[in-house]
Amino acid sequence: MGGHFWSYTVPFEEDIQSALEKLREQEFRAGRFWQPSEVQPGFFGRLLGRPPSKPKPPATIQDAIKISTYTGTRSILDMERVSQTPDFGTVSPVSPEDLQRFFGTTQPTQEIIERSDEFIDSLERGQGVYIILHQNRKPHQIYFAGYSYD
């Protein structure tokens, strides 16, 4: 099936974790994440011949992650924290060296980032990154991007 690419841009704030939490809450409230159209019955339900059921809308981000099973929500909801090193379920900063290598600058614009197939292809499934976007040499926005789990 393959992972699904996702990206978001939010206003800059010093506290990246706070920006991530606000973005996750915004996207959850808006319902902009993948939800299964049906839920398979459990072991005993299958034994009794129960058909799949329509899932209840999730009440929390954790509920949304739980019902999405191994594929994840295919959104920023799958990224639970900021980390200085890449890991599953986290967003980490793109190093200055990688910014220079992919974009020819350490202060790329969103347009430059999204035109770089090489950068997008370098992202690992189930992980995210962030880049501080600048305007007039000052931090202006935070760009979050990643791929869902397969």
Short mmCIF file of the C-alpha atoms (twelve columns), coordinates in Angstrom:
data_MODEL
# 
_entry.id   MODEL 
# 
loop_
_atom_site.group_PDB 
_atom_site.id 
_atom_site.type_symbol 
_atom_site.label_atom_id 
_atom_site.label_alt_id 
_atom_site.label_comp_id 
_atom_site.label_asym_id 
_atom_site.label_seq_id 
_atom_site.Cartn_x 
_atom_site.Cartn_y 
_atom_site.Cartn_z 
_atom_site.pdbx_PDB_model_num 
ATOM 1   C CA . MET A 1   0.000   0.000   0.000  1 
ATOM 2   C CA . GLY A 2   2.751   2.488   0.891  1 
ATOM 3   C CA . GLY A 3   2.831   5.493   3.161  1 
ATOM 4   C CA . HIS A 4   0.978   8.753   2.605  1 
ATOM 5   C CA . PHE A 5   2.906   12.040  2.521  1 
ATOM 6   C CA . TRP A 6   1.562   14.838  4.716  1 
ATOM 7   C CA . SER A 7   2.694   18.406  5.376  1 
ATOM 8   C CA . TYR A 8   1.508   21.421  7.342  1 
ATOM 9   C CA . THR A 9   2.682   24.970  7.884  1 
ATOM 10  C CA . VAL A 10  1.933   26.839  11.113 1 
ATOM 11  C CA . PRO A 11  2.979   30.225  12.521 1 
ATOM 12  C CA . PHE A 12  6.391   30.192  14.171 1 
ATOM 13  C CA . GLU A 13  6.706   29.836  17.897 1 
ATOM 14  C CA . GLU A 14  9.826   29.060  19.909 1 
ATOM 15  C CA . ASP A 15  8.300   26.012  21.573 1 
ATOM 16  C CA . ILE A 16  8.107   23.444  18.761 1 
ATOM 17  C CA . GLN A 17  6.360   20.886  21.017 1 
ATOM 18  C CA . SER A 18  3.627   23.420  21.760 1 
ATOM 19  C CA . ALA A 19  3.225   24.182  18.039 1 
ATOM 20  C CA . LEU A 20  2.990   20.438  17.340 1 
ATOM 21  C CA . GLU A 21  0.345   19.920  20.039 1 
ATOM 22  C CA . LYS A 22  -1.757  22.845  18.761 1 
ATOM 23  C CA . LEU A 23  -1.539  21.541  15.195 1 
ATOM 24  C CA . ARG A 24  -2.525  18.011  16.228 1 
ATOM 25  C CA . GLU A 25  -5.519  19.355  18.155 1 
ATOM 26  C CA . GLN A 26  -6.542  21.596  15.236 1 
ATOM 27  C CA . GLU A 27  -6.424  18.722  12.742 1 
ATOM 28  C CA . PHE A 28  -8.238  16.362  15.106 1 
ATOM 29  C CA . ARG A 29  -11.055 18.866  15.738 1 
ATOM 30  C CA . ALA A 30  -11.366 19.461  11.973 1 
ATOM 31  C CA . GLY A 31  -11.499 15.698  11.327 1 
ATOM 32  C CA . ARG A 32  -8.636  15.900  8.802  1 
ATOM 33  C CA . PHE A 33  -7.195  12.433  9.321  1 
ATOM 34  C CA . TRP A 34  -7.856  8.960   8.002  1 
ATOM 35  C CA . GLN A 35  -10.475 6.889   9.778  1 
ATOM 36  C CA . PRO A 36  -11.428 3.347   8.804  1 
ATOM 37  C CA . SER A 37  -14.846 2.991   7.209  1 
ATOM 38  C CA . GLU A 38  -15.468 -0.204  9.163  1 
ATOM 39  C CA . VAL A 39  -14.087 -2.067  12.154 1 
ATOM 40  C CA . GLN A 40  -13.570 -5.804  12.006 1 
ATOM 41  C CA . PRO A 41  -15.170 -7.777  14.828 1 
ATOM 42  C CA . GLY A 42  -12.910 -9.310  17.439 1 
ATOM 43  C CA . PHE A 43  -12.099 -13.001 17.658 1 
ATOM 44  C CA . PHE A 44  -15.385 -14.016 19.284 1 
ATOM 45  C CA . GLY A 45  -17.372 -11.723 17.012 1 
ATOM 46  C CA . ARG A 46  -15.878 -13.469 13.996 1 
ATOM 47  C CA . LEU A 47  -16.727 -16.854 15.526 1 
ATOM 48  C CA . LEU A 48  -20.321 -15.705 15.909 1 
ATOM 49  C CA . GLY A 49  -20.380 -14.445 12.318 1 
ATOM 50  C CA . ARG A 50  -20.742 -10.764 13.171 1 
ATOM 51  C CA . PRO A 51  -20.167 -8.431  10.229 1 
ATOM 52  C CA . PRO A 52  -17.799 -5.451  10.367 1 
ATOM 53  C CA . SER A 53  -19.299 -2.397  12.056 1 
ATOM 54  C CA . LYS A 54  -19.089 1.326   11.447 1 
ATOM 55  C CA . PRO A 55  -16.647 2.853   13.959 1 
ATOM 56  C CA . LYS A 56  -17.751 5.548   16.379 1 
ATOM 57  C CA . PRO A 57  -16.103 8.911   15.799 1 
ATOM 58  C CA . PRO A 58  -13.026 9.100   18.047 1 
ATOM 59  C CA . ALA A 59  -13.393 11.239  21.156 1 
ATOM 60  C CA . THR A 60  -9.652  11.872  21.528 1 
ATOM 61  C CA . ILE A 61  -6.506  11.874  19.446 1 
ATOM 62  C CA . GLN A 62  -5.475  8.640   21.179 1 
ATOM 63  C CA . ASP A 63  -8.799  7.061   20.144 1 
ATOM 64  C CA . ALA A 64  -8.174  8.139   16.548 1 
ATOM 65  C CA . ILE A 65  -4.713  6.551   16.603 1 
ATOM 66  C CA . LYS A 66  -6.089  3.368   18.164 1 
ATOM 67  C CA . ILE A 67  -8.855  2.827   15.590 1 
ATOM 68  C CA . SER A 68  -6.500  3.542   12.691 1 
ATOM 69  C CA . THR A 69  -4.498  0.414   13.673 1 
ATOM 70  C CA . TYR A 70  -1.154  -0.226  12.000 1 
ATOM 71  C CA . THR A 71  -1.596  2.297   9.165  1 
ATOM 72  C CA . GLY A 72  -1.877  5.271   11.477 1 
ATOM 73  C CA . THR A 73  -4.092  8.287   10.844 1 
ATOM 74  C CA . ARG A 74  -2.032  9.323   7.811  1 
ATOM 75  C CA . SER A 75  -1.628  12.747  9.387  1 
ATOM 76  C CA . ILE A 76  0.234   14.796  11.974 1 
ATOM 77  C CA . LEU A 77  -1.826  13.039  14.652 1 
ATOM 78  C CA . ASP A 78  0.629   10.133  14.434 1 
ATOM 79  C CA . MET A 79  3.478   12.395  15.586 1 
ATOM 80  C CA . GLU A 80  3.333   12.526  19.374 1 
ATOM 81  C CA . ARG A 81  6.422   14.499  20.296 1 
ATOM 82  C CA . VAL A 82  9.470   16.441  19.179 1 
ATOM 83  C CA . SER A 83  12.819  14.676  19.258 1 
ATOM 84  C CA . GLN A 84  16.302  15.860  18.354 1 
ATOM 85  C CA . THR A 85  16.891  12.527  16.611 1 
ATOM 86  C CA . PRO A 86  14.550  10.752  14.171 1 
ATOM 87  C CA . ASP A 87  12.280  8.116   15.672 1 
ATOM 88  C CA . PHE A 88  8.872   6.623   15.019 1 
ATOM 89  C CA . GLY A 89  5.996   8.867   16.076 1 
ATOM 90  C CA . THR A 90  8.212   11.942  16.410 1 
ATOM 91  C CA . VAL A 91  9.149   15.036  14.448 1 
ATOM 92  C CA . SER A 92  12.790  16.032  14.415 1 
ATOM 93  C CA . PRO A 93  14.631  19.011  12.928 1 
ATOM 94  C CA . VAL A 94  16.234  18.717  9.513  1 
ATOM 95  C CA . SER A 95  19.967  19.304  10.005 1 
ATOM 96  C CA . PRO A 96  21.593  22.414  8.494  1 
ATOM 97  C CA . GLU A 97  23.744  20.090  6.366  1 
ATOM 98  C CA . ASP A 98  20.679  18.357  4.933  1 
ATOM 99  C CA . LEU A 99  18.937  21.686  4.350  1 
ATOM 100 C CA . GLN A 100 21.962  22.842  2.373  1 
ATOM 101 C CA . ARG A 101 22.212  19.531  0.487  1 
ATOM 102 C CA . PHE A 102 18.525  19.347  -0.469 1 
ATOM 103 C CA . PHE A 103 17.720  23.029  -1.003 1 
ATOM 104 C CA . GLY A 104 21.006  24.909  -1.465 1 
ATOM 105 C CA . THR A 105 20.221  27.049  1.591  1 
ATOM 106 C CA . THR A 106 19.679  26.664  5.317  1 
ATOM 107 C CA . GLN A 107 16.585  28.880  5.066  1 
ATOM 108 C CA . PRO A 108 14.407  27.347  2.338  1 
ATOM 109 C CA . THR A 109 10.930  28.530  1.441  1 
ATOM 110 C CA . GLN A 110 7.934   26.222  1.523  1 
ATOM 111 C CA . GLU A 111 7.795   26.301  -2.282 1 
ATOM 112 C CA . ILE A 112 11.408  25.132  -2.567 1 
ATOM 113 C CA . ILE A 113 10.797  22.345  -0.049 1 
ATOM 114 C CA . GLU A 114 7.686   21.024  -1.759 1 
ATOM 115 C CA . ARG A 115 9.378   20.989  -5.178 1 
ATOM 116 C CA . SER A 116 12.164  18.751  -3.911 1 
ATOM 117 C CA . ASP A 117 11.287  15.153  -4.699 1 
ATOM 118 C CA . GLU A 118 14.679  14.130  -3.297 1 
ATOM 119 C CA . PHE A 119 13.811  15.619  0.095  1 
ATOM 120 C CA . ILE A 120 10.314  14.110  0.180  1 
ATOM 121 C CA . ASP A 121 11.668  10.715  -0.874 1 
ATOM 122 C CA . SER A 122 14.240  10.835  1.953  1 
ATOM 123 C CA . LEU A 123 11.570  10.879  4.655  1 
ATOM 124 C CA . GLU A 124 11.090  7.644   6.589  1 
ATOM 125 C CA . ARG A 125 7.706   6.014   7.070  1 
ATOM 126 C CA . GLY A 126 6.145   6.718   10.478 1 
ATOM 127 C CA . GLN A 127 8.453   9.668   11.149 1 
ATOM 128 C CA . GLY A 128 8.225   13.414  10.686 1 
ATOM 129 C CA . VAL A 129 10.493  16.410  10.365 1 
ATOM 130 C CA . TYR A 130 10.210  20.123  10.863 1 
ATOM 131 C CA . ILE A 131 11.913  23.092  9.241  1 
ATOM 132 C CA . ILE A 132 11.845  26.691  10.443 1 
ATOM 133 C CA . LEU A 133 10.816  28.889  7.505  1 
ATOM 134 C CA . HIS A 134 12.183  32.420  7.455  1 
ATOM 135 C CA . GLN A 135 10.914  35.712  6.104  1 
ATOM 136 C CA . ASN A 136 13.229  38.719  5.998  1 
ATOM 137 C CA . ARG A 137 15.826  36.594  7.825  1 
ATOM 138 C CA . LYS A 138 13.512  36.038  10.794 1 
ATOM 139 C CA . PRO A 139 11.701  32.829  11.788 1 
ATOM 140 C CA . HIS A 140 8.205   33.080  10.298 1 
ATOM 141 C CA . GLN A 141 6.619   29.630  10.133 1 
ATOM 142 C CA . ILE A 142 7.205   25.984  11.022 1 
ATOM 143 C CA . TYR A 143 6.886   23.436  8.238  1 
ATOM 144 C CA . PHE A 144 6.026   19.904  9.413  1 
ATOM 145 C CA . ALA A 145 6.198   16.981  6.974  1 
ATOM 146 C CA . GLY A 146 6.375   13.224  7.019  1 
ATOM 147 C CA . TYR A 147 5.003   9.939   5.812  1 
ATOM 148 C CA . SER A 148 2.401   7.772   7.429  1 
ATOM 149 C CA . TYR A 149 3.089   4.214   8.373  1 
ATOM 150 C CA . ASP A 150 2.483   1.757   5.544  1 
# 
